[in-house]
């Protein structure tokens, strides 16, 4: 439930989410050694629309957490830090063009469309590799990654996972979808 502005949580929802994010922040200090929770909370409180997006990340199984601070933009970076690709973002193709190209057995949505609706960005290959430095993610699942225009123009899309103690990036047709493939997001606050 939200207020008249569909992208703002009610005050109780905001407090509950901030409490959850703080607990996750404190439980995973290696992800953000140089970040201070009070500064993160101040940014969150000043940007209620970002809390709405973080809530969407949480509701879909992403377990968002701070993974760093961008000194150039003066923003904290939240990545989906769930062990596996977020559960309620799986079984989607890459983008709306891929979704429209399927004539039968269409998935419910696309990764790019869902990310846009949530107000987040899909991780790039570089960001995905940075995430994998913080732990072992996608050992049983995979995640669509932001695909370079040249690959997408040819009908493909890229995804990543961790197998055999290594991080891999692969390609697939953008219209494909699998029950174990979702996407991970980034939110700048």
C-alpha positions as CSV (number, residue, x, y, z in Angstrom):
1,X,0.0,0.0,0.0
2,X,1.2,3.5,-0.7
3,X,0.0,7.1,-0.5
4,X,-1.7,9.0,-3.3
5,X,1.7,9.1,-5.0
6,X,2.1,5.5,-6.1
7,X,5.9,5.6,-5.7
8,X,6.0,6.6,-2.0
9,X,5.6,4.3,0.9
10,X,3.5,5.2,4.0
11,X,5.5,6.4,7.0
12,X,5.1,3.1,8.9
13,X,6.3,1.2,5.8
14,X,9.3,3.5,5.4
15,X,10.3,3.0,9.1
16,X,9.9,-0.8,8.7
17,X,12.0,-0.9,5.6
18,X,14.8,1.3,7.0
19,X,14.9,-0.9,10.1
20,X,15.3,-4.0,7.8
21,X,18.0,-2.3,5.7
22,X,19.9,-1.2,8.8
23,X,19.9,-4.8,10.2
24,X,21.2,-6.1,6.8
25,X,23.8,-3.3,6.7
26,X,25.1,-4.2,10.1
27,X,25.1,-7.9,9.4
28,X,27.2,-7.6,6.2
29,X,29.8,-5.0,7.0
30,X,32.4,-6.4,4.6
31,X,30.1,-5.3,1.7
32,X,30.5,-1.6,2.7
33,X,33.5,-1.1,5.0
34,X,33.9,2.6,4.3
35,X,30.2,3.5,4.6
36,X,28.4,4.9,7.6
37,X,24.8,3.9,8.3
38,X,23.7,7.4,9.6
39,X,24.8,8.9,6.2
40,X,22.9,6.1,4.3
41,X,19.8,6.6,6.4
42,X,19.9,10.4,5.9
43,X,20.0,9.9,2.1
44,X,17.1,7.4,2.3
45,X,15.0,9.7,4.4
46,X,15.6,12.6,2.0
47,X,14.6,10.4,-1.0
48,X,11.3,8.6,-0.3
49,X,10.9,7.5,-3.9
50,X,14.2,5.6,-3.5
51,X,12.7,3.8,-0.5
52,X,9.8,2.8,-2.8
53,X,12.3,1.2,-5.2
54,X,14.2,-0.5,-2.4
55,X,10.9,-1.9,-1.2
56,X,10.2,-3.3,-4.6
57,X,13.7,-4.9,-4.7
58,X,12.9,-6.4,-1.3
59,X,9.4,-7.6,-2.2
60,X,10.8,-9.4,-5.2
61,X,13.5,-11.2,-3.3
62,X,16.5,-9.1,-4.0
63,X,17.7,-8.4,-0.4
64,X,19.2,-5.0,-1.4
65,X,22.2,-3.8,0.5
66,X,24.8,-1.0,0.3
67,X,27.9,-2.2,-1.6
68,X,29.7,1.1,-1.9
69,X,29.7,4.9,-2.4
70,X,30.2,6.7,-5.7
71,X,32.3,9.8,-4.9
72,X,31.7,11.4,-8.3
73,X,27.9,11.4,-7.9
74,X,27.8,11.4,-4.1
75,X,25.5,8.4,-4.1
76,X,25.3,5.2,-2.1
77,X,25.0,2.1,-4.3
78,X,22.5,-0.6,-3.4
79,X,22.8,-4.0,-5.2
80,X,20.5,-7.0,-4.9
81,X,22.5,-9.2,-2.6
82,X,20.3,-12.3,-2.4
83,X,22.3,-15.5,-2.7
84,X,20.4,-16.6,-5.8
85,X,18.8,-14.4,-8.5
86,X,15.8,-12.7,-7.0
87,X,13.0,-15.3,-6.8
88,X,10.1,-13.1,-8.0
89,X,12.1,-11.8,-11.0
90,X,12.8,-15.1,-12.7
91,X,11.3,-16.6,-15.8
92,X,11.5,-13.4,-17.8
93,X,13.1,-12.7,-21.2
94,X,15.5,-9.8,-21.6
95,X,13.5,-6.8,-22.9
96,X,10.1,-5.8,-24.4
97,X,11.3,-6.3,-27.9
98,X,12.2,-9.9,-27.1
99,X,8.9,-10.3,-25.3
100,X,7.0,-9.0,-28.4
101,X,8.9,-11.3,-30.7
102,X,7.6,-14.4,-29.0
103,X,4.5,-15.7,-30.7
104,X,3.8,-18.5,-28.2
105,X,4.7,-19.3,-24.6
106,X,5.4,-15.7,-23.7
107,X,6.9,-15.1,-20.3
108,X,5.0,-12.7,-18.0
109,X,7.4,-9.8,-18.5
110,X,11.0,-8.8,-19.3
111,X,13.9,-8.0,-17.1
112,X,14.4,-4.5,-18.6
113,X,10.6,-3.6,-18.2
114,X,10.5,-4.9,-14.6
115,X,13.7,-3.0,-13.7
116,X,12.2,0.2,-15.2
117,X,8.9,-0.3,-13.4
118,X,10.9,-0.7,-10.1
119,X,13.0,2.4,-10.7
120,X,16.3,0.4,-10.8
121,X,19.0,-0.4,-13.3
122,X,20.1,-3.9,-14.4
123,X,23.6,-4.7,-13.3
124,X,26.3,-4.4,-16.0
125,X,28.8,-7.2,-16.4
126,X,31.4,-5.1,-14.5
127,X,29.0,-4.4,-11.7
128,X,28.1,-8.1,-11.6
129,X,31.7,-9.0,-11.2
130,X,32.1,-6.4,-8.4
131,X,29.2,-8.0,-6.6
132,X,30.8,-11.5,-7.0
133,X,33.9,-10.1,-5.1
134,X,31.6,-9.6,-2.1
135,X,30.4,-13.3,-1.9
136,X,29.2,-16.2,-3.9
137,X,26.1,-15.3,-5.8
138,X,24.1,-17.2,-8.4
139,X,25.6,-20.6,-7.7
140,X,22.3,-22.3,-8.8
141,X,20.7,-19.6,-10.8
142,X,21.7,-16.9,-13.3
143,X,21.0,-13.3,-13.9
144,X,20.4,-11.2,-17.0
145,X,23.0,-8.4,-17.4
146,X,22.8,-5.1,-19.2
147,X,23.6,-6.1,-22.7
148,X,25.8,-4.0,-25.0
149,X,23.9,-2.5,-27.9
150,X,25.8,-4.4,-30.6
151,X,24.9,-7.8,-29.1
152,X,21.3,-6.8,-28.6
153,X,21.0,-5.5,-32.1
154,X,21.9,-9.0,-33.3
155,X,19.2,-10.6,-31.2
156,X,21.3,-11.7,-28.2
157,X,21.6,-10.8,-24.5
158,X,24.1,-11.7,-21.8
159,X,23.7,-13.2,-18.4
160,X,26.1,-14.3,-15.7
161,X,26.4,-16.9,-12.9
162,X,29.0,-18.5,-10.7
163,X,30.0,-22.1,-11.3
164,X,33.1,-24.1,-10.4
165,X,34.3,-21.2,-8.2
166,X,34.4,-18.9,-11.2
167,X,32.1,-16.1,-12.5
168,X,31.0,-16.7,-16.1
169,X,29.3,-14.4,-18.6
170,X,27.3,-16.1,-21.4
171,X,25.0,-15.2,-24.2
172,X,21.5,-16.4,-25.2
173,X,18.7,-15.2,-27.5
174,X,17.1,-12.2,-25.8
175,X,13.7,-13.9,-26.1
176,X,14.7,-16.9,-24.0
177,X,13.6,-17.3,-20.4
178,X,14.3,-19.9,-17.8
179,X,12.9,-20.7,-14.3
180,X,16.4,-20.2,-12.8
181,X,17.2,-16.9,-14.6
182,X,16.2,-13.5,-13.3
183,X,18.0,-10.2,-13.0
184,X,19.8,-8.2,-10.3
185,X,19.4,-4.5,-9.9
186,X,21.3,-1.4,-8.8
187,X,19.8,1.6,-7.1
188,X,21.7,4.9,-6.6
189,X,20.7,6.8,-3.5
